[in-house]
Amino acid sequence: MSCRAGCGACCIAPSISSPIPGMPQGKPAGTRCVQLDEHNLCRLFGDPRRPLVCHRFDYDPDLCGANRSEALENIAILEAST
């Protein structure tokens, strides 16, 4: 399986401490990344300015669950435990 296009959970649920273009301090958990477009796709995908943590975040069936709601919930739980 692969990442669900238009999900965007990994760009919303986790905190990101690395600078992101438009978010120089990173972003807190539960905050939508400014680089996430109206279709929940990353505007920086394939761009060298994309943070390494984002580049390394990959689809995992256990974490991403069966749908976007499960992905948001699972990532939020993981975020809260770290």
N, C-alpha and C positions, 0 to 999 in steps of 0.2 A: 504494500500500500504506500501511498505518498501523501504529502500535505494536501489538505482540502483547500482548493482555491476559494478565496473569499471568506475564510475562517477568521484569520487575524487574531485569534486568542493569544498567541505568543507575542503579539505586539500590544496587548492590552493588560493581561493578567500579571505578568512578572514585573518586578522593578528592574531597571537597567541603570547601573552606575556609570557606565561609559558615556562620554559625550555623544550626542546624536545631532546631526545638522538640524537646527531649529530648537533643540533641547540641550544646550551646552552642559547642563548639570545632570543629564540623564533623565529618567522618569520614575516616578513612584509606582508601586503596584496598583493596578486597577485604573491607571490613567492611559488613555489612548495615545499612542505615539503619533506625533504630528506628521510623520512620514507614511502613515497608513491612509490610503486614499478612500474614496467613497465606496469602493467595491471591496474594502478590507484587503487590499494588496499593497505590498511595500513599494514605495516610490524609489527606494534605494537598492532594490534587488539587483545584484550584479554591479553595483556602484562601489568603488573602493572606499568611499566615505562611510559605507555601512559598517556599524560596529562589529568587531570580531565576535562578540557574544551572540549577536543576531545571526551572523554567518554560521556559527557552530550549532545553533538551535535547530534540531532536526525533528521530523515527524517520528513519533513513537506511539504505537497503538495503545499502550497502557496509559500513557499520559494524555494523549489526544482524545481518547474515548471514541464513541460512536458518532458524535456530532459536535458542533461548535459549543453548545451549552455545557456538555461534559468536559470539553477541553478547557473552557474558562474556569469551571469549578475545580478540575483537577490541578491546573496550574496555580490557581489561587491557594489551594490547600498546600501544595508544595512550597509556594512562596511563604506562607504563614509559618511553616515548620522550619524554615531556614533563617 
